[in-house]
Amino acid sequence: MVKRARICCFISAALLLAACTPTVKVEAPDKPIEINMNINIRHEILVKVERAVEEMFESEEIF
């Protein structure tokens, strides 16, 4: 009788644990993912222009 109670207890515990398993759903988004990289490119251009202007002012040929 005790053995049967242990088996029933084990089976019910296994069923409860199986029912509580988390589920993860991975779905594709409705809209495409948009990455805006214009900021980085613009910043790089500004830095290059600033360096070129600094080099022009440092040279004595302009004035």
Number of C-alpha atoms within 10 A of each C-alpha: 6 7 8 9 10 11 12 12 12 12 12 12 12 11 11 11 10 10 9 8 8 6 6 6 4 6 6 6 7 6 6 7 7 6 6 7 8 8 8 10 9 11 11 11 11 12 11 12 12 12 12 12 11 11 11 12 12 11 9 8 7 7 6
